[in-house]
């Protein structure tokens, strides 16, 4: 505004007068308002680095679902659950069906997942079946590291070990990536 006036007229203290006029005008003030920008928090280091799929993944349960047991014409329905493994880098979802919420059923699903996708770092909430699975894997690793087993079996199983990480208690927002894979 001041530059266009200055082309024709030289007003003393014109810059101050123009600035005062623009700031007192509601329309001008709203047009020049800067939009607020939200600063995004830093992503965890494992989500920012390129890696092979499922090197680090989150796991959660979905369900229950009713499926037909037997053929197409079977009327008996059985309750089952889906175990979702979500890659934290590429957001790919791997689904395994389990019959119930026990630790043994989850370990069977974890074995099938690892046979297909390889070993990985697993992140989960603090569910009891996940804690039980972690404890059983730790006991198995401890037993295999003892001197009673052969050296070859020991080397093979320690390289196939799984690193398990839990999100903090009462913080479901930490597991948002795998929780979104479950919600409709």
C-alpha positions in Angstrom: 0.0 0.0 0.0 2.7 2.4 0.9 4.8 1.7 -2.2 1.8 2.4 -4.5 1.1 5.8 -2.7 4.8 6.6 -2.9 4.8 6.5 -6.7 2.6 9.5 -6.9 3.0 11.3 -3.5 5.6 11.8 -0.8 3.7 11.6 2.5 5.7 12.4 5.6 5.7 9.4 8.0 3.5 7.6 5.4 4.9 4.2 6.3 3.8 4.6 9.9 0.3 5.9 8.9 -0.2 3.0 6.4 0.9 0.4 8.9 -1.5 1.9 11.5 -4.3 1.9 9.0 -3.7 -1.7 7.9 -3.5 -3.0 11.5 -6.7 -1.2 12.5 -8.6 -2.6 9.5 -10.3 -5.9 10.3 -10.4 -7.2 6.7 -6.7 -6.4 6.1 -5.7 -8.0 9.4 -7.5 -11.2 8.6 -6.1 -11.4 5.1 -2.5 -11.1 6.4 -2.9 -13.6 9.2 -0.4 -16.4 9.1 -1.9 -19.9 9.5 -0.8 -21.9 12.4 1.5 -24.8 11.6 1.6 -27.8 13.8 5.0 -29.2 14.5 5.1 -33.0 14.1 6.9 -35.1 16.6 9.8 -37.2 15.6 9.0 -40.7 14.4 10.7 -43.6 16.1 14.1 -44.4 14.6 12.9 -47.8 13.3 10.1 -46.2 11.3 12.3 -43.7 9.5 15.0 -46.1 8.2 14.5 -48.2 5.1 14.5 -51.9 6.0 13.1 -55.2 4.7 9.4 -55.8 5.4 8.5 -57.1 8.9 12.0 -56.5 10.3 10.2 -54.6 13.0 6.4 -55.1 13.4 3.6 -54.5 15.7 1.1 -57.2 16.7 -2.4 -57.1 17.9 -5.6 -59.2 18.0 -8.9 -58.6 16.2 -12.1 -60.4 16.7 -13.9 -62.5 17.7 -15.2 -63.8 14.3 -17.6 -66.6 13.7 -16.5 -69.1 11.0 -18.1 -72.2 9.7 -16.4 -75.4 10.8 -16.5 -78.1 8.2 -17.9 -77.7 4.6 -19.9 -75.0 2.9 -23.2 -76.4 4.2 -22.1 -76.8 7.8 -24.2 -75.0 10.3 -21.8 -75.2 13.2 -20.0 -71.9 13.8 -16.8 -71.6 15.8 -15.3 -68.4 17.4 -11.8 -67.5 16.2 -9.6 -64.5 16.3 -7.2 -62.8 13.8 -3.6 -62.0 14.8 -2.4 -58.9 12.8 1.3 -58.4 12.3 1.8 -54.8 10.9 5.2 -53.8 9.5 6.2 -50.5 11.1 8.2 -49.4 8.0 6.0 -50.2 5.1 2.6 -50.7 6.9 2.0 -54.1 5.3 -0.4 -56.3 7.2 0.1 -60.0 7.7 -3.0 -61.8 9.1 -2.9 -65.2 11.0 -6.0 -66.9 12.3 -6.0 -68.3 15.8 -8.6 -70.4 17.6 -8.5 -68.7 21.0 -6.6 -66.1 23.1 -4.2 -68.5 24.8 -0.4 -68.2 24.7 0.0 -71.5 22.8 -2.3 -70.3 20.0 -0.4 -67.1 19.7 2.9 -69.0 19.7 1.6 -71.2 16.8 0.7 -68.0 14.9 4.1 -66.5 15.6 5.8 -69.6 14.4 3.8 -69.5 11.1 4.6 -65.8 10.8 8.3 -66.3 11.4 8.5 -69.2 8.9 7.1 -66.9 6.2 8.6 -63.5 7.1 11.7 -64.3 9.1 12.8 -63.0 12.5 11.9 -59.5 13.6 11.6 -57.0 16.4 8.0 -57.2 17.7 6.2 -54.4 19.4 2.9 -55.0 21.2 0.7 -53.8 24.0 0.8 -55.5 27.4 -1.8 -58.2 26.8 -1.4 -61.4 28.8 -1.0 -63.7 25.8 1.8 -61.6 24.5 3.6 -61.5 27.8 3.2 -65.3 28.1 4.6 -65.8 24.7 7.6 -63.6 25.5 8.3 -65.6 28.7 8.1 -68.9 26.9 10.4 -67.7 24.2 12.8 -66.5 26.8 12.7 -69.8 28.6 13.3 -71.7 25.3 16.3 -69.4 24.5 17.7 -69.9 28.0 17.4 -73.7 27.7 19.0 -73.7 24.3 21.9 -71.6 25.5 22.7 -74.2 28.2 25.7 -76.5 27.7 23.6 -79.7 27.4 22.5 -79.0 23.9 24.7 -79.4 20.8 26.6 -76.4 19.4 24.9 -76.4 16.1 21.4 -76.3 17.5 22.5 -73.5 19.9 23.9 -71.4 17.0 20.8 -71.9 14.9 18.3 -71.0 17.6 20.1 -68.0 19.0 20.2 -66.4 15.5 16.5 -67.0 15.2 15.8 -65.2 18.4 13.0 -62.6 18.6 13.4 -59.3 20.3 10.1 -58.3 22.1 9.3 -54.7 23.0 6.2 -53.5 24.9 4.6 -50.1 24.8 4.2 -48.3 28.2 1.2 -49.1 30.3 -1.9 -46.9 29.8 -0.6 -45.4 26.6 -2.6 -46.8 23.7 -1.5 -44.0 21.4 1.9 -45.6 21.2 0.4 -48.5 19.3 -1.6 -46.4 16.9 -0.1 -48.0 13.8 -1.3 -51.5 14.6 -4.5 -50.3 16.2 -5.6 -48.7 13.0 -5.1 -52.0 11.2 -7.8 -53.5 13.4 -10.5 -50.7 13.5 -13.0 -50.8 10.6 
